[in-house]
Amino acid sequence: MSDAPDVPDAPDAAGDPASRAPGGPRAGALGDPAADRPGDPGCPNAAQAAEWDGPAGAHRTRHAAVFDAETRPHNERFRAATGVGRGDRVLDIGCGTGQSTRDAARAAVAGSALGIDLSAQMLEHARRVSSEEGLTNVGFQQADAQVHRFPAGGFDVAISRFGSMFFDDPVAAFGNIGQALRPGGRLVLMVWQAREHNAWSTTIREAVAGDADLPPPPGTGPHPFSLGDPAVTGGILTAAGFTEVGFADVREPVYYGPDAAVALDVVRGLRSTKDLLAGMDAAAAENALDRLRATLAAHQTGAGVLFDARTWIITARRP
Ligand SMILES: C[S@@+](CC[C@H](N)C(=O)[O-])C[C@H]1O[C@@H](n2cnc3c(N)ncnc32)[C@H](O)[C@@H]1O
């Protein structure tokens, strides 16, 4: 739901007393859809905002059910690791269509959960589903986690399921998120391990590329595997002011749909697949899609189309 319910101790997400409704519950407490407009050209993360608040957001909204199912076993581990308590005020970074925010809200029965994301379309989906599920302690806001003015110390736990790998300046972003936590507050992230440990990426890319050389893997900068190296990510979080940084290894398959036809629709909309196809002429792209179709069919199991995957659950604390 988008309108702020009357939730005790809910954080003022806009960090702006002027956003409070006179005499009523705090308008920004659980997300004010009009408070932020991330993604203006020249702003931090403008390219990411263009992608997520554009085609990637539309694709993930259209396939929200598959993407929620994609990482279900990983998510079960993540949900347990978040350890949300009944009174916790939870901030969910890059919440997308909001499954992890709703999970947090259900655990925080006497607290609240605020999901923020760059994508208006995914947030709209998140609000609708939350409302249908009758959740009254959850809110969503379009905002950039790297620069948004969160209420200082306004949250007990910050969580993110695959939403924290895309910052232009990760030290600045995690520093900003740290300021939103109360002293002693916890950070719990789920991120992909390095690409070479994730067959869902390597196998799909190799199928699309065929005999052609794959572009070199991205180094630094925002991309799905940017937090995959514990040494690098530990350094980022420490530089951002966090302590007690820990990594738990999760090895579970990911799911791309009940059959190869659905999986093809899902996988061809991924940014990395689109980028590879965009560099081919029409005939080569058709051949690439044939190879991809065959690869997806080869990964069909009784439980759907599955690929091996490895993630980290990263935990840290604001001192
Ligand atoms: C791979 S999706 C994950 C979405 C969701 N957490 C899930 O698990 O389904 C990454 C999400 O991070 C969001 N995101 C990327 N950069 C962001 C930023 N700077 N601030 C807020 N959200 C961001 C994107 O809009 C996108 O919804």
The ligand as a MOL file (V3000), in Angstrom:
LIG
                    3D

  0  0  0     0  0            999 V3000
M  V30 BEGIN CTAB
M  V30 COUNTS 27 29 0 0 0
M  V30 BEGIN ATOM
M  V30 1 C 17.8410 -7.1900 -9.5190 0
M  V30 2 S 16.6250 -6.0620 -8.9940 0 CHG=1
M  V30 3 C 16.1370 -6.7700 -7.4410 0
M  V30 4 C 14.7510 -6.3580 -7.0340 0
M  V30 5 C 14.2140 -7.0060 -5.7690 0
M  V30 6 N 14.9790 -6.6440 -4.5960 0
M  V30 7 C 14.1370 -8.4940 -5.9080 0
M  V30 8 O 14.8630 -9.2220 -5.2240 0
M  V30 9 O 13.3270 -8.9510 -6.7250 0 CHG=-1
M  V30 10 C 17.6080 -4.6710 -8.4970 0
M  V30 11 C 16.7560 -3.5280 -7.9620 0
M  V30 12 O 17.6150 -2.5450 -7.3960 0
M  V30 13 C 17.0740 -1.2740 -7.6860 0
M  V30 14 N 18.1290 -0.2580 -7.5710 0
M  V30 15 C 19.2770 -0.1870 -8.2880 0
M  V30 16 N 19.9970 0.8870 -7.9200 0
M  V30 17 C 19.2900 1.5110 -6.9410 0
M  V30 18 C 19.4930 2.6910 -6.1700 0
M  V30 19 N 20.5760 3.4730 -6.3380 0
M  V30 20 N 18.5580 3.0380 -5.2560 0
M  V30 21 C 17.4420 2.2960 -5.0900 0
M  V30 22 N 17.1910 1.1620 -5.8010 0
M  V30 23 C 18.1000 0.7790 -6.7080 0
M  V30 24 C 16.5270 -1.4350 -9.1040 0
M  V30 25 O 15.5780 -0.4480 -9.4310 0
M  V30 26 C 15.9510 -2.8470 -9.0620 0
M  V30 27 O 14.6060 -2.8680 -8.7190 0
M  V30 END ATOM
M  V30 BEGIN BOND
M  V30 1 1 1 2
M  V30 2 1 2 3
M  V30 3 1 2 10
M  V30 4 1 3 4
M  V30 5 1 4 5
M  V30 6 1 5 6
M  V30 7 1 5 7
M  V30 8 2 7 8
M  V30 9 1 7 9
M  V30 10 1 10 11
M  V30 11 1 11 12
M  V30 12 1 11 26
M  V30 13 1 12 13
M  V30 14 1 13 14
M  V30 15 1 13 24
M  V30 16 1 14 15
M  V30 17 1 14 23
M  V30 18 2 15 16
M  V30 19 1 16 17
M  V30 20 1 17 18
M  V30 21 2 17 23
M  V30 22 1 18 19
M  V30 23 2 18 20
M  V30 24 1 20 21
M  V30 25 2 21 22
M  V30 26 1 22 23
M  V30 27 1 24 25
M  V30 28 1 24 26
M  V30 29 1 26 27
M  V30 END BOND
M  V30 END CTAB
M  END
